[in-house]
Amino acid sequence: MAHPPLVYLGLASTLLLACGGGGAETADSSDTAGTTMTEGTGETASTTAGPGTSAGTDTDASGSDTGGATTTSDTDATTSAPTTSDTEPATDTEPETDSDATTDTPWEPTPGALCEPIPTCEAALPGNPNIPEALNHRGRDMFYVEGEDQWVLAKFAEAGILDFDLENEEVAIYLLRDCEGPWEFLGMGATTDDGDHPTVEGIEDTGGRLYYQIPEDKKLGPGRHRIHMILTSDNSRADQYIDVVPPGAPLFVTDVDGTLTTSEFIEFVDLLLGTTPMANAFASQALGILESKGYHPMYVTARPEFLYKRTREFVEVRGFPNGIIHTSLSKDGALGSEAEIFKTDEFSRLADKGLVPTFVIGNSESDADAYNNAGIMPLDHRIFFQYDDVHGGRTIDSYQELLADFEALPDHCEPP
């Protein structure tokens, strides 16, 4: 959709303030830049240990004497006589117990580890192929743990930076289960007026929202799934990606602007030019190694919500792992303390699902404070690109510093 130049100028000035999420505070590399990476030891790690130990040991069965000694009263000396009990006499040899025949437990991957390549989820789209461009429509990617309610979540809006809500619009909902096979029709939904629907997964009803609970008989199993939504009035579309994992599944979380992009504010320039921001050298390789070790990727950025599609485009074009993406829920983005609160809340909702990131990556004070609030440990798993963390996280000047460390990490999917 074409936007008037004045809308782009307004967008650029807004993003200049908003995309930073508090702004990067670039600093010289700290003494921790060369720290050797250690394996995660957080609470989640303790709950996602490998398979159980061998069968319990039976109590040793020792024999006992049931017979008594016989004495002769007719002689001055008493002598022992053989017992006449029906029980077997005690012996010095104990029977073999189960513990004597212990066998090795077969190795198994960490529960929930990402042991297969993330599917692209590409498929011919359902419905009318004449699809208008809709930059502002966006789904809300989600992690769901097995057993909890599953929601299709989206926002439908128009007019660029103005982000006008599209309310009381009919939406057809389709599912690409496991990101393969034919599209399934899930059902029909409708966009909301402000405040129509209770908050779900931290998403307050600001109007133009779609909340659709997946029925029990159609719930999603473990793995990656794609939801495709069609606004029936004009055939415009939105997508949502859902990962279903068990509690304790290994994952990492990274910021985007200034952390993965080459500048904190480059996105607003590239938005005006219609181009994709460049990525910091070796960043995609480093995160790709984590993915190959079994970690699920997640991108949490304080960008305005309507930049979801451009954020996904950046991830795909620049070769980053295809993960779950969360922007702020604001049309203006989040600044400073607001960015810290937004990201802290994101970690809190993950923790409520039993998901605690093993690694977090950022470049600003708001990132550092949010990671500290979330209690991500050990400290060298809080990684900061050209920023010194007052809480003691690790500073790097280049993602190349991480390559060997990440390669040396235990693999959640392969035996040692």
C-alpha positions in Angstrom: 0.0 0.0 0.0 1.4 3.4 -0.9 1.7 6.0 1.9 1.9 9.8 1.5 5.4 11.2 2.0 4.2 13.1 5.1 3.2 9.7 6.7 6.7 8.4 6.1 8.3 11.5 7.6 6.1 11.1 10.7 7.0 7.5 10.8 10.7 8.2 10.5 10.7 10.7 13.4 8.7 8.4 15.6 11.0 5.4 14.9 14.0 7.5 15.6 12.8 7.8 19.1 11.0 4.5 19.5 13.0 1.7 17.9 15.9 2.0 20.3 14.0 0.7 23.3 16.0 3.0 25.6 18.9 3.5 23.2 22.2 1.7 22.9 24.9 2.8 25.2 28.0 1.7 23.3 31.0 1.0 25.4 34.5 -0.3 25.0 34.8 -4.1 25.4 35.0 -5.2 29.0 37.4 -7.6 30.6 34.7 -10.2 30.2 34.9 -10.2 26.4 37.0 -13.3 26.3 35.1 -15.2 28.9 34.6 -18.9 28.1 31.0 -19.9 27.8 29.7 -22.3 30.5 26.7 -24.5 30.2 23.4 -23.1 31.7 22.6 -23.9 35.2 19.3 -22.1 35.7 16.2 -23.5 37.2 14.9 -24.7 33.9 18.1 -26.7 33.3 17.5 -28.6 36.5 14.0 -29.6 35.4 15.0 -30.7 31.9 17.8 -33.0 32.8 18.2 -36.1 30.7 16.4 -39.4 31.1 15.9 -41.0 34.5 18.4 -43.2 36.3 18.3 -47.0 36.4 15.7 -49.0 38.4 15.8 -48.7 42.2 17.8 -51.3 44.2 16.0 -53.9 46.2 16.8 -54.2 49.8 19.5 -56.9 50.4 17.9 -60.1 51.7 20.1 -61.6 54.3 19.3 -64.9 55.9 18.5 -65.1 59.6 18.8 -68.0 62.1 15.4 -69.3 63.2 16.7 -72.3 65.1 17.9 -72.2 68.6 20.8 -73.9 70.4 20.0 -77.2 72.3 21.6 -77.7 75.7 22.1 -81.0 77.6 21.4 -80.8 81.3 22.8 -84.2 82.2 26.4 -83.2 81.7 28.5 -80.6 83.3 29.2 -79.0 79.9 26.7 -77.6 77.5 27.2 -78.3 73.9 25.5 -77.0 70.8 23.3 -79.4 68.9 22.0 -79.2 65.4 18.7 -77.3 65.0 15.6 -79.0 64.0 13.8 -76.0 62.5 12.1 -76.3 59.1 13.8 -73.1 57.9 17.0 -73.1 55.9 20.1 -72.4 57.9 21.7 -69.0 57.5 24.6 -68.7 55.1 27.3 -66.1 54.6 26.3 -65.7 51.0 23.7 -63.0 50.2 21.4 -63.3 47.2 22.0 -61.2 44.1 20.0 -58.0 44.1 18.7 -55.9 41.2 21.5 -53.5 41.8 24.0 -56.1 40.9 22.6 -56.2 37.4 22.4 -52.5 36.7 22.3 -51.6 32.9 23.1 -48.3 31.3 20.1 -46.1 30.5 19.8 -45.2 26.8 20.7 -41.5 26.0 17.8 -39.3 24.9 17.7 -35.7 23.7 16.7 -32.9 26.1 12.9 -32.7 26.2 11.7 -30.0 23.9 15.0 -29.5 22.2 14.9 -28.2 18.6 16.3 -31.4 17.0 14.9 -31.0 13.5 15.5 -28.0 11.2 12.8 -25.3 11.7 10.4 -25.7 8.8 10.0 -22.8 6.3 6.2 -23.1 6.5 6.0 -22.1 2.9 2.8 -23.2 1.1 0.4 -21.9 -1.6 -2.0 -19.7 0.2 -5.7 -20.6 0.5 -8.5 -18.5 -1.0 -8.4 -15.8 -3.7 -4.8 -15.4 -5.0 -5.3 -11.6 -5.7 -4.0 -10.4 -2.3 -3.6 -6.7 -1.6 -0.6 -5.5 0.4 -1.4 -5.0 4.0 1.6 -3.7 5.9 -0.2 -3.2 9.2 -1.9 -6.5 9.7 0.1 -8.7 12.0 -0.3 -11.9 14.0 1.2 -12.4 17.4 3.7 -15.3 17.4 3.4 -17.5 20.4 5.1 -20.3 22.5 2.5 -22.6 24.0 3.4 -25.4 26.3 1.6 -28.7 26.0 -1.7 -28.7 27.8 -2.5 -25.0 28.0 -5.1 -23.1 26.0 -4.0 -22.1 22.5 -5.1 -18.8 20.9 -5.0 -17.3 17.4 -4.0 -13.7 18.1 -3.7 -10.9 15.6 -4.2 -7.1 15.0 -5.8 -5.7 11.8 -5.2 -2.1 11.0 -4.4 0.3 8.2 -2.9 3.8 7.3 0.7 3.3 8.1 1.9 5.1 11.2 -1.7 6.1 12.0 -2.4 2.4 12.5 -6.2 2.8 12.4 -8.0 -0.2 13.9 -10.2 -2.3 11.6 -13.1 -3.2 13.9 -16.0 -5.7 13.6 -14.4 -7.3 10.5 -15.0 -10.9 9.6 -11.8 -13.1 9.5 -11.4 -16.6 8.1 -8.8 -18.6 9.9 -6.6 -21.4 8.3 -4.0 -23.7 9.8 -0.9 -25.2 8.3 -0.4 -27.9 10.9 3.3 -28.8 11.4 4.0 -26.4 8.6 3.2 -29.0 6.0 0.3 -30.7 4.2 -2.9 -29.0 3.2 -4.4 -26.0 4.9 -7.1 -26.8 7.4 -10.0 -24.4 7.9 -10.1 -23.6 11.7 -13.2 -21.3 11.8 -14.4 -17.8 11.6 -13.6 -14.9 13.9 -14.2 -11.2 14.1 -12.1 -8.2 15.0 -13.0 -6.3 18.2 -14.0 -2.9 19.4 -11.8 -1.4 22.2 -12.3 -3.4 25.4 -14.6 -6.1 23.9 -12.4 -9.0 24.9 -10.4 -9.8 28.1 -6.6 -9.6 28.0 -5.1 -12.8 26.6 -1.3 -13.6 26.8 -0.7 -10.0 27.9 -2.5 -8.6 24.9 -5.0 -6.0 25.9 -7.9 -5.3 23.6 -7.1 -2.0 22.0 -9.6 -2.6 19.1 -9.0 -4.4 15.8 -7.8 -7.5 17.7 -8.6 -11.1 16.8 -8.9 -13.5 19.7 -9.8 -17.1 18.6 -9.4 -20.0 20.9 -8.4 -23.2 19.1 -11.0 -25.9 19.9 -9.9 -28.9 21.9 -10.3 -31.3 19.0 -8.1 -29.2 16.8 -5.4 -28.3 19.2 -1.8 -28.2 18.0 0.8 -30.8 18.9 4.5 -30.3 19.5 6.4 -28.4 16.8 6.0 -25.4 14.6 2.6 -24.3 13.0 1.5 -21.5 10.8 -1.8 -19.6 11.1 -3.1 -17.7 8.1 -5.9 -15.2 8.5 -8.0 -13.6 5.7 -10.0 -10.4 6.2 -13.0 -11.3 4.1 -14.0 -7.7 3.2 -10.9 -7.1 1.1 -8.9 -10.4 1.1 -5.9 -8.9 3.0 -3.9 -11.3 5.1 -2.0 -11.8 8.4 0.2 -14.7 9.6 1.0 -16.0 13.1 3.6 -18.7 13.9 3.1 -21.0 16.9 5.7 -23.2 18.6 4.3 -25.9 21.0 7.0 -27.1 23.4 7.1 -28.8 26.8 8.0 -26.7 29.9 11.8 -26.5 30.2 12.5 -26.5 26.4 15.8 -24.8 25.7 15.7 -21.4 24.1 17.5 -18.1 23.6 16.1 -14.6 23.4 17.7 -11.6 21.5 17.0 -8.0 21.0 17.1 -6.7 17.4 17.9 -3.0 16.9 21.6 -2.2 17.5 22.0 -5.8 18.7 21.6 -7.6 15.4 21.3 -4.6 13.1 24.3 -2.4 12.5 22.7 0.6 14.0 20.1 1.3 16.7 18.2 3.6 14.3 18.9 2.1 10.8 15.4 0.5 10.6 13.6 3.9 10.1 16.0 4.8 7.2 15.5 1.4 5.6 11.8 1.7 6.0 11.7 4.9 4.0 14.0 3.4 1.4 12.1 0.1 1.2 15.3 -1.9 2.0 16.3 -4.4 4.7 18.7 -3.4 7.4 22.2 -4.9 7.4 23.2 -7.3 10.2 26.3 -7.2 12.4 29.0 -9.5 11.1 28.9 -13.1 12.4 25.6 -12.5 14.3 23.6 -14.9 12.2 26.3 -17.5 12.3 26.5 -17.3 16.1 22.7 -17.7 16.6 22.6 -20.4 13.9 25.0 -22.4 16.1 22.7 -22.1 19.1 19.8 -23.3 16.9 21.9 -26.3 15.7 22.5 -27.2 19.4 18.8 -27.5 20.0 17.8 -24.0 21.3 14.6 -22.4 20.1 15.1 -18.8 18.9 13.0 -15.8 20.0 13.3 -12.2 19.0 12.0 -9.6 21.5 12.2 -6.0 20.3 10.7 -2.7 21.5 9.8 -1.7 18.0 6.3 -0.5 17.2 3.9 -3.4 16.7 3.2 -2.6 13.1 6.8 -3.4 12.2 6.3 -7.1 12.9 6.4 -8.0 9.2 9.6 -6.0 8.6 11.2 -7.7 11.6 10.4 -11.1 10.2 11.7 -10.0 6.8 15.0 -8.9 8.4 15.3 -12.3 10.2 14.7 -14.2 7.0 16.8 -12.1 4.6 19.8 -11.8 6.8 19.9 -15.5 7.5 18.9 -15.6 11.2 17.1 -18.7 12.6 13.4 -18.6 11.9 12.0 -18.0 15.4 9.2 -16.5 17.4 9.0 -12.7 17.1 7.5 -10.2 19.6 7.4 -6.5 19.1 6.0 -4.1 21.6 2.2 -3.8 21.7 2.3 -0.1 21.0 2.0 1.8 17.8 4.8 4.0 19.0 7.2 1.4 20.4 8.7 1.5 23.9 11.3 3.8 25.3 13.7 3.6 28.2 11.9 2.3 31.3 8.9 1.4 29.2 11.1 -0.9 27.1 12.5 -2.5 30.3 8.9 -3.1 31.6 7.8 -4.5 28.3 10.7 -7.0 28.1 10.5 -7.9 31.8 6.8 -8.8 31.3 7.8 -10.9 28.3 10.2 -12.9 30.4 7.6 -13.2 33.2 5.1 -14.7 30.8 7.7 -17.2 29.5 8.5 -18.2 33.1 4.8 -18.8 33.8 5.0 -21.4 31.1 8.1 -23.0 32.5 10.3 -21.4 29.9 13.5 -19.7 31.0 16.0 -18.6 28.3 19.5 -20.1 28.6 21.1 -17.2 26.7 20.0 -13.6 26.2 21.5 -11.0 23.9 21.2 -7.2 23.9 22.9 -3.9 23.6 21.3 -1.4 26.0 20.5 -0.5 29.6 16.8 -1.5 29.1 18.0 -4.9 27.9 20.4 -5.3 30.8 17.8 -4.4 33.4 15.2 -6.7 31.9 17.6 -9.6 31.9 18.6 -8.9 35.4 14.9 -8.7 36.5 14.4 -12.0 34.9 17.2 -13.6 36.8 19.0 -15.0 33.8 22.0 -16.9 35.1 24.9 -17.5 34.9 26.0 -13.9 34.2 28.1 -14.8 31.2 24.9 -16.0 29.5 23.8 -12.4 29.4 25.6 -11.2 26.3 25.9 -7.6 25.3 27.1 -6.2 21.9 29.5 -3.3 22.6 27.8 -2.4 25.8 29.0 -2.7 29.4 26.4 -4.2 31.7 26.5 -2.9 35.3 25.0 -6.1 36.5 28.1 -8.1 35.3 27.0 -9.6 32.0 29.5 -10.4 29.2 30.5 -7.8 26.7 31.6 -8.6 23.2 33.0 -6.4 20.5 32.2 -8.9 17.7 30.0 -11.9 17.4 33.0 -13.8 16.1 34.0 -14.1 19.8 31.1 -16.3 20.4 31.5 -18.8 17.6 34.0 -21.2 19.3 32.3 -20.9 22.6 28.9 -21.8 21.1 30.4 -24.7 19.1 31.8 -26.1 22.4 28.4 -26.2 24.1 26.8 -29.6 24.8 24.4 -30.6 22.1 20.8 -31.0 23.3 20.1 -33.4 20.4 23.2 -35.5 20.2 24.9 -37.8 22.8 28.2 -36.5 24.1 
